[in-house]
Amino acid sequence: MSTKEEMYAKGAGKIDWRIFLPSVLIILAVAIPLSIDPKFGYGMVTAAHAFVTTNFGWLAMLVPAASIIFLIYMVFGPYAKVKLGGPDVKPEFSTFNWITMLFCCGVGSSIIVWGVAEPIYYIDGPPLGLEPRSVAAYSIAHALPTFHWGIHGWAIYTIGTLAIAYSVYVRRDKRQRLSTACEPIMGRHSEGGWGAAFEVLVVVGTVGGYGTSLGLGVPFISAFMSKFLGIPDTMWLKAGVLVVWTSIFAMSSYGGLTKGILTLTKINVWLVFVTLGFIFIAGPTLFIVDMSVNSIGEIFSNFISLTFSMEPYNFTVDEVTHAISRTGGFPQWWPIFYWFWFIALMPVTALFIARISKGRTIREATLGVCIWSTFGCYLILSILGGYSLYLQKTGTMDVAAVLASTNPGNTAAEVLFTLPLKTIMVPLYALMSMVFLATTLDSASYALAGICTKEITGDEQPKRSLRLLWALILGGFAVGLLITGGEGALRTIQTSSVALGLPLILAWFALMYSFFKAVKKDNPNI
């Protein structure tokens, strides 16, 4: 490595203690009580989850819809060809590397677990008034994961991506932060105390959001290792999985963008091609193809209905007082949860995607994030969902019964053990899951380091030591909760991401409005 490359990998900038220190203290203040009494914490957060989804679910449903409408205008409107950088600036990464990096950053190992388990939930609890276990329920069950992991969530990410990339590469702001990107409406407050408080909220929300990925990925890997190696599935085994995971993405984070994250992403992509290609070929190929084509029709036919469905008549009435009590239905349990989750993860995911999107036009960045990422999710979910639904429908395995008795991670492990050549393919699948999550957490630690850096240009990386520190904090936080509080503490962090998503809706709106205001002001002749 040349001296210039080594200096680039080491990174630049000084720690902004106004953001770093309060964030770490808040994380510790949350983690320690949860570790001591996870049941109490879970009860508190569950109540907050119910309150948010019941009273503000309508707001979460409008966010992805508004994002899609805004992005359609940006793709086909007058600003589509505005470049995120100078007119002569070329993209830092090839289109293929760029797409794979942003995709792996945005999905993590959760898609590998939920791709198997999620459709099974829907055959017994389908939306739109469909009969459980009916042909229509099976049909839409295969399509719903793509709907939830598709363009709606990626559109939320894209709003933040465009705002931050425009701030860093066009306006040349020397801070890779959401508050800086919101300067057009926050003014001088973006660099003051309000801006710092805003970033602390982002950092804490990120830890809560990525707790979902950890909470889903760890049980899957530990269940696989327990069954494959014939050892008990204990908390210490789960902690060991997290230690290995942390080591992988810590080393990648140490290497930076080109030597770390990009290398890990390339490994990840090849693992996806090999493992999912094998499931597609060795499994019920024709059934998966038929279901995949059918799901395209299901998504387009029900796109508007599912986007705005709130089930307003899903309530009970007290016979004496005639008071109405709302009960959680399909929207509250599924799309509203997903949209809040995407909103909670939006700040850090958008920061990372913005960092690697230099030299792309607004149209190219929007289509790349929304369309290619949705297509990638569609391929993964179609194969995994098609296989698990085939096992259920043919009676080869009662996946629903397994899912009812355990968690999605264990269910995914059980389904994978029905594959031929399982002694080879299942370990490969587990490795893919581990690398997937490592890639996601690696990009998260990179973005968190950028937030906690005082000044840094768009061509610089945060300091290597700070990237590594955030990698260790993310991993250590999850290890500590697992050992002391068990899976209950991790489930609390998962659920808390929904509650944290509510205030971050303000960040989403501020980013969208600030970006539009800035691009309109800077391009008066368009």
N, C-alpha and C positions, 0 to 999 in steps of 0.2 A: 504494500500500500504506500502510495506517495505521501510526502509530507502534507500536501494540500488536502488529500483525501483523509488522512489521519486527523488533521485539525477539524475538518468538516464533521467527521464521526464523533469527535470529542464533544462538539457542540459549543454553544456560546450563551452569554447572558448570566445575570445574577439572580438568585432566588428572591422573589417578592414575598417577604415574610408576612406582609399584611394579609396575604391569601393563604400561604402554605401553613402557617402556624395555627390560625383559627380552624382551618379545615381539618387538620390532624387532631386537634383537641376535641372538635365536635364528633369526629369519627370514633375516638376513644370513649367519649362520653356516651355514645350510643352502644358501642360494642361491649363495654364492661357490664352494664346492667343487663343486657340481653344474654350475656354469657352466664351471669349469676341466676337470672330468673327468666328463661326464654318463654315460658308459658304466659307470664304476665305481659311481656312485650308483644307476644303474638296476639294476645287478646286485644291489647290497645290498638295495634296496627290493623287488625282485622276489622275493628269497629270503625277506624278511620277509612279503611278501604270501602266498607259498605256505605259510609256517609258520602264519600266522594263519588262513587259510581252511581249511587241513587240520585243524588242531588245535582251533580255536575256531569253526568254521563252524556247529556245532550250536547254539552260544550265540547267534550272530547270527540263526539261523532262529527262535529262541524269542522274540526281542525284539518283532518286529511282531505275532506271535500274541498275546503277553501284552498288548501295547498295545491291540489290538482288543478283547480280553476286558474289560480295565479300562475302556475307553471305553464299551462297551455298558452296563456298570454305571452309569457316570456319566450317560449319556443317559437311562436308564430308572429309575435309582435315586432315592433321596430327595434328592440334592443337585442334581438337574438344573436347578432353577429359581433356584439361587443365582447372583446377578449379579456379574459382574466389575467391581465398582464399588458405589457406594451404591445403595439401592433406587430413588432418583429420578434416577439418572444415565442419560442417554441416549447412544446410540452417537455417536462423533465423526464417523463416516463413514456414508454410506448403504450399504445392504446390497450394492448392485451395485458401488460403488467399493471396499468392503471385500473382497469376493470377488475382484475383479480384481487388487487389490494383493497379497493373500496368495498368489494363484495365480501371478502373474508373478514374485513373490519366490521361490517354491519350486521352479520348474522351469527357468528360464533357457533359453538357446539349445540346450542339449544335446538337448532333446526334439525340436527341429526337425531336427537331424541324425540322431539315433537313430531317429526315427519312420520315416525312409526306409530306413536300413541294418539296423536290428536284426532285423526279421522275416526278412531274407534269411539271416542266420546260423542261424536256427532251422530252416529247411527242410532244411539239411544236418546239423544237430546237434540234433534235437528231444529233449525229455525223455520220461520215462515209457516208455522202450523203443520208441518209435515208429520206423517205417522212414523213413529220410531220403528226401526228395522225394516221399513218398507223399501221398495226398489228406489223410490225417489230419495229416501234418506241416505241410502248407500251412494247414490249418484252425487248428491250435493256434499256428502261427507268427504269425498275425494277432492272436491273443488275448494272447499272452505279454507284449508291450510294455505293454499296459494293466495286466496283472497286476503287472508290476515297477514301473510308475510310479503305480500306483493306491493303494488304501486302506492297504496295508501301510506304505508310506513316509510317507504323510500322517498315519497314526496315530502314528508315532514323533514327527513334528513336533508333533502335538497334545498329547502328554504334556508336552513342554517349554513349549508355549504356555500351557496351563492353569496350570501351576505358577508361571510367571513373571508372568502377568497377575494371578493371585490375590495374589501377593506385592506387586505394584506398586499395584494398584487397590483391593484389599480391605484388606490389611494396611498399606498406605501406606508400604512400605519406600522409602527414598530412594536406592536403587541398583538399576539395571536390569541385574542380573547373575544368573547361575545359582547362584553360591555363596550369594547373599542369599536366593534362593528356597528353598535347601536348609537354611536356618537351623533349621527344626524338628528336623533330625537332626544338623546340624553344630554348633549352638549358637554360642558366642562365636567359634569358629574360622572361621565364615563371613566375618567381617570382618577376620580377622587374616592371618598369613602363609600359612596353608593355603588360605584363600579366594583370596588373590592368586595363588598358584601354580596353583590350579585354573583361574582365569580366563586365565592365560598359556597353559595347555594348550588351552583353548577357542580362543583367538586363533590360535595356531599351527595347530591342526587346521582352522580355518576357511580359512586361506590354502591349506592342502593340499587341502581339499575343493573349493574354488572353482577350483583349478588344473585340475580335471576339466572344468569348463565352458569354461575358456579353451582347454584342449588340444583340445576338440572343435569349438568355434566358430571359432577362428582358421583352421584348415586349410580349412574350408568356405568362408568368405568369401574367403580368398586364392585358392583354386582357382576360385571363380566369377569373380573379377576377372581372373585370369590368362587364362581361356578367353574371357571376354566382351570383354576389351580387347586380347587378343592380346599379352600381356606375360609374361615368365618368372615362374614361381611361386617366388620366392626368399625367403630368410629376411627380407630387408629389406622385401619386400612384406608379409609376415606382421607384422613389427614396425610397419609403417605402419598396418595394420588395427587393431592394438592401441592405437596412439596415438590414432586417431580414436575408437575405443571408449572409451578412458579419458577423452577430452575430453567425450564425450556424458554419461557417468554422473558425471563430476566436476561439470559444470554443473548436472545434476539434483540431485546431493548438496548443492551450494551453495544451491539453492532450498529444501531441506528437504522435509517431508512433503507439504504441500498444494500448494506451488508447483513442486516438483521431481518427487518420486517419483509422486505422483498424476497429474500431467500426462503424464509418460513412460508410465505404465501405460495411460492412456486412448488414447494414440497406438498403443501396442502392441496393445491389444485390437482396434482398428479394422483394423490391418494383418493381424491373424489372421483376422478375419471376411472381409476382401477376398481375401487370397491363398488361404486354404484353401477358401473358397467357390468360387473360380475353379477350383481343382484338382478339387473335387467335381463341379462342373457340366461343365467341359470334359473331364474324365477319364471313366473307366468308371463312371458314376454308379450304375447298377444293381448292378454287381459290388461296389462299395464298400458299398452299402446291405446287400446280402446277406451280405457278410463281417462287417459290423458287428453285424448281428443274430445271426449264427452265433457270433460271439466272445462275446456275452453268455452263451450256453449253454455254451461251452467253459470260461469262467471259473467259472461256478457249478458245473459238473459236476466240475471238477478242482481246486476251490478248496482243499479240505483236503489233497489229495495233494500239490499244488505247494507249499503252505505249509510242510509238514513233510518233504518229500522230501529225503533226504540221500544216496541211492544208496550204502548201506553196503557193498554187495558189489562196488563198483567198485575192485578192487585186484588186484595181481599177487602171486604166491607164488614165492619162490626155490625151485628144485627141490632144492637141496642142503640149505640151512639151514631151509627152510620158513618163512622170515621174510616177513611181509606188508609190502608197500609200497603205500601209498595213492596213487592217481592222481586227478588233478583231473577231475571230471565236470561235468555240467550245473549242479548246485547250486553248485559252487565257482566256476565261471566266471561265472554269471549271478546268481541270487537272492542268494547270500551276498555277492557284490561289491556289489550294489545296497543290501542292508540295511546293510552297513558304511558305504557312502557316505552313505546317509540319516542314519545315526547320527553320522557326522563332521560333517555339515552341520546337524544338529538344533539345536545351541546357538544359533547366530546366526540361523537361520531362525525358530526359536521366539521369540527375542527381538524380532525385527521384527514377527511376526504378533501377539505379545502386546501390543506397543506400539499397534497399530491396532485392538485388540479391546475397548477400553474400552466398558462399557455392555452387552455381550452376556452372556447367561446361559451357564452351562456347557454346557447342551444346544445352544444356538444356535451357540456357538463350535465345539463338537465336530463338529456336523453340517456347518457351513459349511466347515471345513477339510477334513474327511474326504470328505464326499459331493460337494460342488460341485467341489472340486479334482480328485477322481477322475473326475468327469464331464467336466471340461475336458480332462484328459489323454486320456480315452477318445475324444472327438471328434477331437482333433488326430491321435492315433496311428492311429485307424481310417481316416482319409482318407489320410494319408501312407503307412501300411503297406499299405492296400488298393491304392494306385496302384503302388507298387514291386513288390508281389506279382503284380499284373496284368501288368506289363511282363515279369516273369520267367516266369510261367506260359504266357503267349501267345507267348513267343519274340520279342517286340518288342525287347527288350534283355536281354542276359545280365548282369543286375545282380550275380549271384553271382560271375561271372568278374571284373567290375570291382572288386568289394569285395575279392576275393582278391589283386588286384594293387596295391591302394592303400588309403588309410585311409577311414573312414566319411565324413569331411567331403568328400573328393573324389568319393566315390560319390554322395553326396546331390546334389552339383553336377551330375554327369553325368546323373542321373535327371531333374532339373528341366529340363535342356536338351531333353528330349523333349516338353515342353509346348507347346501352341500359344501364339502371342503371347509367345514366350519373351523377346523383347527388352524387353517391358514387365513381364511377370509375374516373371521370374527376378530382376531388380534389386529388385523390390518384396519378393520372398521374402527376398533377402539383407538388405534393410533391416530386415525383420521380425526376422530372426535377430540382427542387430546391436542393435536396440532391446530385444529379449528379454533378451539377456545384460546390456546396460547397466542394465536395470531390476533384475535380480538382484544385480549387483555394487553398484548404488546402495544397495539395501536392506542389503546386507552391510556396506558402509562405514558406514551409519547405525548399525547394531547394534554394530559394532566400536567406534565412537566412544562409544556408550552404556556399553559395558563398561569403557572406559578413562577414564570420568568419575567423579570422587569421589562427588558427590551430585547427584541429579537426580530430580525428581518425575515421576509418570506423565504429567503435562500439559506437561512441558517437553521440548525437544529438546536433544541434545548440541550443543556449540558448532559453529558453521558451519566454523570453521577446522580443527577436529579431524575433522569429517566429510570435508572436502575432502582433508585429509592422508591419511586412510585410503584414499580413492579413488585418490590418486596412488600410494600404496604398493602397492596391489593391482595397478594397471596397470603401474607401473614394475618390480615384481617379475617379472611375466610378460614384459615387453619385454626386460629384462636377460637372462633365461634363454634367450629365443628367439635373441637376437643372439649371445650367447657360447656357449651350449650346444646350441642347436638344439631340434628337437622332442623329442629324447631326454631333455633336462632337464625339459621339460613333462610328458612321459610318466611320469617319475619322480615328479613331484608328484602326478599323477593316482593312481598306484599307491599312493603313501604314504598317501592318504586312507583306504585300507582298514586299514592298520596303525594309523593314528591313531584309527580307529573303535573299536578294542578297548578301550582305557582309558576311552573316553567312554561305554561301556555302563554303567559305574559311575555316570556323571552321569545317564544316562537313568533308572536305577533310583532314584537319590537324589531326583531331581525327582518321580517318580511317588509314591514313599513320602512325601516331604515334603508334597506337595500334599494327598494323602489325609489325612495326619495333621493338617494345618492346617485343612482344611475340616471335618473331623469335630470338632475342638476348638472351632472358632468357631461351629458350629451344633449345639449339644448337644440342642436340642429337636426336631430334624428326624428 
